[in-house]
Amino acid sequence: MKLHSKKIILFACLFCISLATVAGGKPKRELYQLTVYQYTTAAQETVLNNYLKNALLPALHKIGYKNIGVFKSLANDTSAVKLLYVYMTIKGLEDQSAIAEKLSTDNDYQTAGADYINAVYTTPPYSRMEVILLKAFPLAPQMQLPKLTAPKNERVYELRSYEGATEKIFANKVHMFNEGNEIDIFKRINANAVFYSEVVAGSHMPNLMYMTCYENKADRDAHWKTFGSDPAWKTLSAMPEYQHNVAHIDISFLQPLEYSDF
C-alpha cells in the first residue's frame, strides 16, 4: 500500500474517532464496587489484611485493575464491630464472575491468600461481608485520585451515604448534586472528592454515596466549615425544590491502610 493511501486511511480513522467522541459527548459513567467487611477480633483483622495486601490486590493489579482503595473505619479502636472497606472501579456487572474465574486459576493468589480462602467455619475471617454496586453521577462520571501529601496514617476519608424517602425524592437529591451544582461547590473548596455515585444494589436504597478526603481531621473540619458558609451552598440549600430530599445520612470517617493504592 502506498504511503499516500495509508495517510488517507489514518486520517479517516482519526476523523471517525473524533466524530464518535463528539457524538458520545461526556465520558462514560463508571461503575464502582464497595466491599465492606465486618469483623470483631484481632485474628480476623490479621487474616483480612494479609489476604488483601498479599493476595487480592496483587492479583487484581496483575489483571489490570488499579486505584484500589482499602480503608479501615476510624471508629475501629472503640467499636465492638469493626469495619474494613475495599473500593474499586469495575468494567461492568459481569466483572464479579470474570474476576472470580481468573483468581481461581492464579496460583500466586491461591497460595498467598490460603488462610482466608481456606478458612474453616469455626474461624471465619469476617463476621459479615456486604457488596455495594454504584454508578457514577452524570456530572462526575469518573473517579479522581486525591491530591494529598500527608502520610496515609494521617489522612481522613469521609464516606457519606444519603438515603431518600422515595425513588422520586432520591432522584431530586441526585439532581441537586449534578444540575444543582452541589458538586461544583465541593470542587471549588478543594474537597478532594474521589467519587459521587448512585447505589445500584445494596442494603440501603434508594441511596447515593460519595467520598471526599483530607490531609487530616483538622483539614476536614476546616473544609466543611467553608462548605457550610459558602454563599452558593446557602442559596442552593434554601431552594424550595430541594427541601426534604434526604431521609437519612450515614457518615463514616476512614483511614487508608498502608497498602491501599491511594
C-alpha positions in Angstrom: 0.0 0.0 0.0 1.4 3.4 -0.9 2.2 6.0 1.8 -0.4 8.4 0.5 -3.1 5.7 0.8 -2.0 4.9 4.4 -2.3 8.6 5.3 -5.8 8.8 3.9 -6.9 5.7 5.9 -5.2 7.0 9.1 -6.9 10.4 8.7 -10.3 8.7 8.1 -9.9 6.6 11.3 -8.9 9.6 13.4 -11.9 11.5 11.9 -14.3 8.7 12.8 -12.9 8.5 16.3 -13.4 12.3 16.6 -17.0 12.1 15.4 -17.7 9.3 17.9 -16.3 11.3 20.7 -18.4 14.3 19.8 -21.5 12.2 19.3 -20.9 10.4 22.6 -20.3 13.6 24.4 -19.3 13.1 28.1 -17.1 10.2 29.3 -19.0 7.0 30.2 -20.2 6.8 33.7 -18.0 4.4 35.7 -19.2 1.5 37.9 -17.8 1.0 41.4 -17.7 -1.9 43.8 -17.5 -1.2 47.5 -17.0 -4.3 49.7 -17.5 -3.9 53.4 -16.1 -6.5 55.8 -17.4 -6.6 59.4 -15.2 -8.4 62.0 -14.7 -8.5 65.7 -11.3 -10.0 66.6 -7.7 -9.1 66.1 -7.2 -12.5 64.5 -9.8 -11.8 61.8 -8.2 -8.4 61.2 -4.8 -10.1 60.6 -6.2 -12.6 58.2 -8.1 -9.9 56.3 -5.1 -7.6 56.0 -2.8 -10.4 54.9 -5.3 -11.5 52.3 -5.9 -8.1 50.9 -2.3 -6.9 50.9 -0.6 -10.1 49.7 -3.2 -11.9 47.7 -6.2 -9.9 46.4 -4.6 -6.5 45.5 -1.6 -8.1 43.7 -3.9 -10.4 41.8 -6.2 -7.6 40.8 -3.3 -5.4 39.7 -2.0 -8.3 37.6 -5.2 -8.5 35.6 -5.5 -4.8 35.0 -7.4 -3.3 37.9 -5.8 -0.2 39.6 -6.5 2.5 42.0 -8.0 0.1 44.6 -8.6 1.8 47.9 -8.5 -0.1 51.2 -9.7 1.7 54.3 -10.5 1.0 58.0 -13.0 2.8 60.0 -11.5 5.4 62.4 -14.0 4.0 65.0 -12.5 0.5 64.8 -10.4 1.0 68.0 -13.5 1.6 70.2 -16.2 -0.3 68.2 -17.2 -3.8 69.0 -18.0 -4.5 65.4 -15.1 -3.3 63.2 -15.3 -2.3 59.5 -12.9 -2.6 56.6 -13.7 -1.2 53.1 -12.4 -2.1 49.7 -13.2 0.2 46.8 -12.5 -0.4 43.1 -13.7 0.6 39.7 -15.2 -2.2 37.7 -15.8 -2.6 34.0 -19.4 -4.0 34.2 -21.8 -6.1 36.1 -20.2 -9.2 34.7 -16.9 -8.3 36.3 -17.5 -10.2 39.6 -17.8 -13.6 37.9 -14.9 -12.8 35.5 -12.6 -11.8 38.3 -13.5 -14.9 40.4 -12.7 -17.1 37.4 -9.3 -15.5 36.9 -8.5 -15.7 40.6 -9.4 -19.4 40.7 -6.6 -20.2 38.3 -4.0 -17.8 39.8 -1.6 -20.0 41.8 0.2 -17.0 43.4 -3.2 -15.7 44.6 -4.3 -19.1 45.9 -1.0 -19.5 47.8 -0.8 -16.0 49.3 -4.5 -16.0 50.3 -4.7 -19.5 51.6 -5.6 -18.6 55.2 -8.5 -16.5 54.0 -9.6 -18.7 51.1 -9.4 -22.0 53.1 -10.7 -20.7 56.4 -13.0 -23.2 58.2 -16.4 -22.3 59.6 -15.2 -22.2 63.2 -12.7 -19.4 62.4 -14.2 -17.3 59.6 -12.1 -14.3 58.5 -15.1 -11.9 58.9 -18.5 -11.8 60.6 -20.3 -10.4 57.5 -19.4 -9.2 54.0 -21.5 -6.7 52.1 -21.0 -5.8 48.4 -22.4 -2.5 47.2 -22.6 -1.6 43.5 -22.5 2.0 42.5 -22.8 4.1 39.3 -21.0 7.4 38.9 -23.1 10.6 38.8 -23.6 12.0 35.3 -21.6 15.2 36.0 -18.9 13.3 37.9 -18.5 10.3 35.6 -15.0 9.1 36.6 -13.2 8.6 39.9 -10.5 11.1 40.8 -7.3 10.3 42.6 -6.9 12.5 45.6 -4.2 15.1 45.7 -3.0 14.6 49.2 0.6 14.9 50.6 0.1 13.8 54.3 1.2 10.3 55.3 -1.6 7.8 54.8 -2.0 7.3 58.6 -2.9 10.9 59.0 -5.4 11.2 56.1 -9.1 11.3 56.6 -11.5 9.9 54.0 -15.2 10.7 54.5 -17.7 8.4 53.1 -21.3 9.7 53.1 -24.5 7.9 52.4 -27.7 9.8 51.7 -31.0 7.8 51.6 -34.2 9.2 50.1 -37.7 8.6 51.4 -38.8 7.5 47.9 -37.2 7.0 44.5 -38.5 10.3 43.2 -37.3 12.2 46.2 -33.9 10.5 46.0 -33.7 11.5 42.3 -34.2 15.1 43.4 -31.1 14.9 45.6 -29.1 13.4 42.8 -30.3 16.3 40.6 -29.2 18.8 43.4 -25.7 17.3 43.2 -25.5 17.4 39.4 -27.6 20.1 37.8 -28.0 22.0 41.1 -24.1 22.3 41.1 -23.5 21.0 44.6 -20.6 19.1 43.1 -19.1 22.4 41.8 -19.1 23.7 45.4 -17.0 20.7 46.6 -14.7 21.3 43.6 -14.2 25.0 44.4 -13.3 24.4 48.0 -10.9 21.6 47.0 -12.6 18.8 49.0 -10.7 16.1 47.0 -13.8 14.1 46.0 -12.9 10.6 44.9 -16.3 9.7 43.6 -20.0 10.6 43.6 -22.4 7.8 42.8 -25.9 6.3 42.9 -26.3 2.9 44.7 -27.3 0.4 42.1 -27.5 -2.5 44.5 -27.1 -2.6 48.3 -28.8 -3.0 51.6 -29.8 0.7 51.9 -31.8 2.1 49.0 -32.7 4.4 47.3 -29.3 5.8 48.2 -26.3 7.8 47.0 -22.8 7.6 48.2 -19.8 9.9 47.8 -16.3 10.1 49.2 -14.2 13.2 49.9 -10.7 13.2 51.6 -8.5 15.5 53.5 -4.9 15.7 54.9 -6.1 15.2 58.5 -9.2 15.7 60.7 -8.5 19.4 61.2 -8.3 19.9 57.4 -11.6 18.0 57.1 -13.3 20.2 59.7 -12.0 23.4 58.0 -13.3 22.3 54.6 -16.7 21.5 55.9 -16.9 24.8 57.7 -16.0 26.6 54.4 -18.7 24.5 52.7 -21.4 25.3 55.2 -20.8 29.0 55.0 -20.4 29.1 51.2 -22.9 31.6 49.6 -23.7 29.2 46.8 -24.5 26.4 49.2 -26.7 28.6 51.3 -28.6 29.6 48.2 -28.8 26.1 46.9 -29.9 24.5 50.2 -32.6 27.1 50.6 -34.3 26.5 47.2 -37.9 25.2 47.7 -37.4 22.4 45.1 -34.6 20.8 47.1 -36.2 20.7 50.5 -36.5 17.4 52.5 -34.8 15.3 49.9 -32.6 13.3 52.3 -34.3 11.0 54.8 -31.2 9.5 56.5 -27.5 10.3 56.5 -24.6 8.0 57.4 -21.2 9.5 57.8 -18.1 7.2 58.1 -14.6 8.5 58.8 -12.0 6.2 57.2 -8.2 5.9 57.1 -6.4 4.3 54.2 -4.2 1.3 55.0 -0.6 1.5 54.1 -1.0 -0.9 51.2 -4.0 1.0 49.8 -3.4 2.3 46.3 -4.4 5.8 47.4 
